[in-house]
Amino acid sequence: MEKKSVMKKITGSREALLAIVLIVLFVIITAINPSFLTPKSLMDMLKNNAVTMVMSLGMLCVMLVGGIDISIMSTLALSGMSIGMLLKYEHISSTFLAFVIAIAIGIVCGAVVGLIISRADVPPIIATMGFMYIYRALGYQVSHGGEWASAAALGNFKNFATTKFLGLNCVIWVIIVCYVFFFWFMKWTRTGRMIYAVGSNPSAAEVSGINVKNIKLLVYTIMGLLAGLGGALQVSVYASAMPDMQYGGEMDVIAACVIGGVSMNGGRGTVVGALLGSLILATIAKALPLIPFFNQLWLNTIKGVIILVVVVMNVILQRIADKNALKGREM
């Protein structure tokens, strides 16, 4: 109980520190270029980074059980390309149906990955590396060898990203709904608590009656679902579908989680942390073009520095937590 109390304090401190970093970034960037802190600029930033923000929730679940998934952007490309071609050749025209199909493809892809990892005990990095190539190749097959769907071919589907509901862009509503749902799911549901338990100590979770294999299958299926949703959002936001879309983008999703304090070893991480990590990356990506003396080529360098600083900070905070917990037991 003492260790749990300390960990909660450490997690709160980490999230508070990330929030301060985000606020400082906003202040500095606004001082350099006041156009950054305008409603339109902020809404555009959220819309353009919706894919990373939504998929960070799935990666949070995967990393909480000590896993990793680098096949997610290939799943995104396959699902996005599939609905793009269906819309292009007028097999479907409904925006809702396109989203359902994309999500269904993502669920199937994620479930297959989860089955291989949970049932065959294949290391996650190896399994997802294989599926990264498989799903990307399937995306090219769906595109008939490299065709792409332009804005004109997508019909009304592209309008989803420009439509507003209650004054907010529909894409931003998707982000809000996803984060509210996962905040509830991870904090107040039995399944959410089981995900944390599996990541903290798989053996103890198994002894307590939790089906560890099913939980691992679940988190990869959730990741696939959100990758499918990300595919639909990608096609709508950028009004095009290409088989190579978001190539390498999985690193941004993983980076958002790491910056947000999600442990690569499992058991530690929060929805709020994933949100803050995603917002910090989105802010940096949006801000650099607005700063005259910064070159866009520095973007990846800055991401790398931030990740290293955050990892070191997390190690220090974890050592503090362990030390305080030990003191508590001695007392």
C-alpha positions in Angstrom: 0.0 0.0 0.0 2.9 2.3 0.9 4.5 1.7 -2.5 1.2 2.4 -4.3 0.8 5.6 -2.5 4.3 6.7 -3.4 3.8 5.7 -7.0 0.6 7.8 -7.2 2.5 10.8 -5.9 5.3 10.2 -8.4 2.9 9.8 -11.3 1.1 13.0 -10.3 4.4 14.9 -10.1 5.4 13.6 -13.5 2.2 14.7 -15.1 2.4 18.1 -13.4 5.9 18.5 -14.7 4.8 17.6 -18.2 1.9 20.1 -17.9 4.4 22.8 -16.9 6.6 22.0 -19.8 3.6 22.3 -22.2 2.6 25.6 -20.7 6.2 26.9 -21.0 6.3 25.8 -24.6 3.1 27.7 -25.3 4.4 30.9 -23.7 7.7 30.9 -25.4 6.3 30.1 -28.9 3.5 32.7 -28.5 6.1 35.3 -27.5 8.1 34.6 -30.6 5.0 34.3 -32.9 1.6 35.5 -31.5 -0.3 33.7 -34.3 0.4 30.4 -32.6 -2.0 30.9 -29.8 -5.1 31.5 -31.8 -8.2 29.3 -31.9 -7.7 28.4 -35.5 -4.0 27.6 -35.1 -4.7 25.3 -32.1 -7.6 23.5 -33.8 -5.4 22.9 -36.8 -2.7 21.5 -34.6 -5.1 19.1 -33.0 -6.6 18.0 -36.3 -3.3 17.5 -38.0 -2.0 15.4 -35.1 -5.3 13.5 -34.5 -3.9 10.2 -35.7 -0.9 10.2 -33.3 -3.1 11.4 -30.4 -5.7 8.7 -30.9 -3.3 5.9 -31.5 -1.2 6.8 -28.5 -4.1 5.4 -26.4 -3.7 2.0 -28.0 0.0 2.1 -27.6 -0.5 3.0 -23.9 -2.5 -0.2 -23.4 0.1 -2.3 -25.3 3.1 -0.8 -23.4 1.3 -1.2 -20.0 1.5 -5.0 -20.5 5.2 -4.7 -21.4 4.6 -5.0 -25.2 5.3 -2.9 -28.2 3.7 -2.7 -31.6 5.6 -1.3 -34.6 3.0 -2.6 -37.2 0.4 0.0 -36.4 1.1 2.4 -39.3 1.0 -0.5 -41.7 -2.4 -1.4 -40.3 -3.4 2.2 -40.7 -2.2 2.2 -44.3 -4.1 -1.0 -45.1 -7.4 0.1 -43.5 -7.1 3.6 -45.0 -6.1 2.4 -48.4 -9.0 -0.2 -48.4 -11.7 2.4 -47.8 -10.0 4.8 -50.2 -10.2 2.3 -53.0 -13.8 1.3 -52.1 -14.8 5.0 -52.2 -12.8 5.6 -55.4 -14.5 2.8 -57.3 -17.9 3.7 -55.7 -18.4 0.4 -54.0 -19.5 2.5 -50.9 -20.4 6.1 -50.5 -21.4 6.3 -46.8 -18.9 8.1 -44.4 -20.2 6.0 -41.5 -19.8 2.7 -43.4 -16.2 3.7 -44.4 -15.3 4.3 -40.8 -16.9 1.0 -39.7 -14.9 -0.9 -42.5 -11.6 0.8 -41.5 -12.1 0.0 -37.8 -13.1 -3.6 -38.6 -10.0 -4.1 -40.7 -7.9 -2.7 -37.9 -9.6 -5.0 -35.3 -8.8 -8.1 -37.5 -5.2 -7.0 -37.9 -4.7 -6.2 -34.2 -6.3 -9.5 -33.2 -4.0 -11.5 -35.5 -1.0 -9.8 -34.0 -2.3 -10.4 -30.5 -2.9 -14.1 -31.2 0.6 -14.6 -32.4 2.1 -12.8 -29.4 -0.2 -14.2 -26.7 -0.6 -17.8 -27.9 2.7 -18.5 -29.7 4.7 -16.5 -27.2 6.6 -14.7 -30.0 8.4 -11.6 -28.7 6.3 -8.5 -29.5 9.1 -6.7 -31.4 9.6 -9.7 -33.7 5.9 -10.4 -34.3 5.0 -6.8 -35.0 8.1 -6.3 -37.2 6.9 -9.1 -39.4 3.3 -7.8 -39.6 4.6 -4.3 -40.3 5.9 -5.7 -43.6 2.9 -7.9 -44.2 0.3 -5.3 -43.7 2.2 -2.6 -45.6 2.5 -5.1 -48.6 -1.2 -5.8 -48.4 -1.8 -2.1 -48.5 0.1 -2.0 -51.8 -1.9 -5.0 -53.1 -5.2 -3.3 -52.3 -4.0 -0.2 -54.1 -3.4 -2.3 -57.3 0.3 -1.8 -57.1 0.5 1.9 -56.1 -2.7 3.6 -57.1 -3.9 6.3 -54.8 -7.3 7.9 -54.1 -7.4 11.7 -54.6 -9.8 14.1 -52.9 -12.1 14.0 -55.9 -12.3 10.2 -55.6 -13.3 10.3 -51.9 -16.6 12.0 -52.4 -18.2 13.2 -49.2 -15.9 11.3 -47.0 -13.3 14.0 -47.0 -15.9 16.5 -45.7 -15.8 14.7 -42.3 -12.5 16.5 -41.5 -14.0 19.9 -42.3 -17.4 19.5 -40.7 -18.1 21.1 -37.3 -20.4 19.9 -34.6 -21.3 22.3 -31.7 -18.6 24.6 -32.9 -15.8 22.0 -32.9 -14.3 20.1 -35.8 -15.6 16.5 -36.0 -12.0 15.2 -35.9 -11.4 16.9 -32.6 -14.6 15.4 -31.2 -13.2 12.0 -32.1 -10.1 12.8 -30.0 -12.2 14.0 -27.1 -14.5 11.0 -27.1 -11.5 8.6 -27.3 -9.7 10.2 -24.4 -12.8 10.5 -22.2 -13.7 6.8 -22.8 -10.2 5.5 -22.2 -9.8 7.7 -19.1 -12.9 5.9 -17.7 -11.9 2.5 -19.1 -8.4 2.5 -17.6 -9.3 4.0 -14.3 -12.7 2.6 -13.3 -13.3 -0.7 -15.1 -12.2 -4.2 -14.0 -10.6 -4.8 -17.4 -8.5 -1.6 -17.1 -7.2 -2.6 -13.7 -6.4 -6.1 -15.1 -4.2 -4.5 -17.8 -2.2 -2.7 -15.1 -2.0 -5.9 -13.1 -0.6 -7.9 -16.0 2.0 -5.2 -16.7 3.1 -4.9 -13.1 3.5 -8.6 -12.4 2.2 -11.2 -15.0 2.9 -14.2 -12.7 1.0 -12.6 -9.8 -1.8 -11.7 -12.1 -2.1 -15.2 -13.4 -2.2 -16.6 -9.8 -5.0 -14.1 -8.9 -7.1 -15.5 -11.7 -6.5 -13.1 -14.5 -6.1 -14.7 -18.0 -2.9 -13.0 -19.0 -3.1 -14.3 -22.6 -6.5 -12.9 -23.1 -5.5 -9.5 -21.7 -2.5 -9.4 -24.1 -4.8 -10.4 -27.0 -7.2 -7.6 -25.9 -4.7 -4.8 -25.9 -3.3 -5.6 -29.3 -6.9 -5.8 -30.6 -7.6 -2.4 -29.1 -4.4 -1.1 -30.8 -5.6 -2.5 -34.1 -9.0 -0.8 -33.6 -7.5 2.6 -33.0 -5.1 2.0 -36.0 -8.1 1.4 -38.2 -9.8 4.5 -36.8 -6.5 6.3 -37.5 -6.5 5.1 -41.1 -10.0 6.6 -41.6 -9.0 9.9 -40.0 -5.8 10.1 -42.0 -7.7 9.7 -45.3 -10.3 12.3 -44.3 -7.9 14.9 -42.8 -5.5 14.8 -45.8 -8.2 14.0 -48.4 -6.1 11.3 -50.0 -5.3 7.6 -49.6 -1.8 6.3 -50.4 -0.2 2.9 -49.6 2.8 4.6 -48.0 1.0 7.0 -45.8 2.4 7.5 -42.2 5.5 5.5 -43.1 7.6 5.5 -40.0 4.9 7.3 -38.0 4.8 4.6 -35.3 7.8 6.2 -33.7 5.8 9.3 -33.0 3.2 7.3 -31.3 5.7 5.4 -29.2 7.5 8.7 -28.4 4.3 10.4 -27.3 3.8 7.5 -24.8 7.4 7.6 -23.6 7.3 11.4 -23.1 4.0 10.9 -21.3 5.7 8.7 -18.7 4.6 5.3 -19.9 7.1 2.6 -18.9 8.6 0.3 -21.5 8.7 -2.4 -18.9 4.9 -2.3 -18.3 2.7 -1.5 -15.4 3.2 2.3 -15.4 1.5 5.0 -17.4 -1.8 7.0 -17.6 -4.2 8.3 -20.2 -3.4 11.9 -19.0 0.3 11.2 -19.5 -0.3 9.9 -23.1 -2.3 13.0 -23.8 0.3 15.4 -22.5 3.1 13.5 -24.4 1.0 13.8 -27.6 0.3 17.5 -27.1 4.0 18.2 -26.5 5.0 16.5 -29.7 2.1 18.2 -31.6 3.2 21.6 -30.2 6.8 21.2 -31.3 5.7 20.0 -34.8 3.4 23.0 -35.1 5.7 25.6 -33.6 8.9 25.0 -35.5 7.7 26.4 -38.9 6.5 29.5 -37.0 9.9 30.2 -35.5 12.1 32.1 -38.1 15.5 30.9 -36.8 14.6 27.2 -36.5 15.1 24.8 -39.3 12.4 22.1 -39.8 15.3 19.5 -40.1 15.8 20.0 -36.3 12.4 18.5 -35.5 13.6 14.9 -35.1 16.7 16.0 -33.1 14.4 17.9 -30.7 12.2 14.9 -30.3 15.1 12.7 -29.6 16.5 15.0 -26.9 13.1 15.3 -25.3 12.7 11.5 -25.2 16.2 11.0 -23.6 15.5 13.7 -21.0 12.1 12.2 -20.1 13.5 8.7 -19.8 16.3 9.9 -17.5 13.7 11.8 -15.5 11.5 8.7 -15.2 14.4 6.6 -14.0 15.2 9.2 -11.3 11.6 9.5 -10.2 11.3 5.7 -10.1 14.4 5.4 -7.9 12.9 8.0 -5.6 9.7 6.0 -5.4 11.5 2.8 -4.7 13.6 4.5 -2.0 10.6 6.1 -0.3 8.7 2.8 -0.4 11.6 1.0 1.2 11.8 3.7 4.0 8.1 3.3 4.5 8.5 -0.5 5.1 11.4 0.0 7.5 9.4 2.4 9.6 
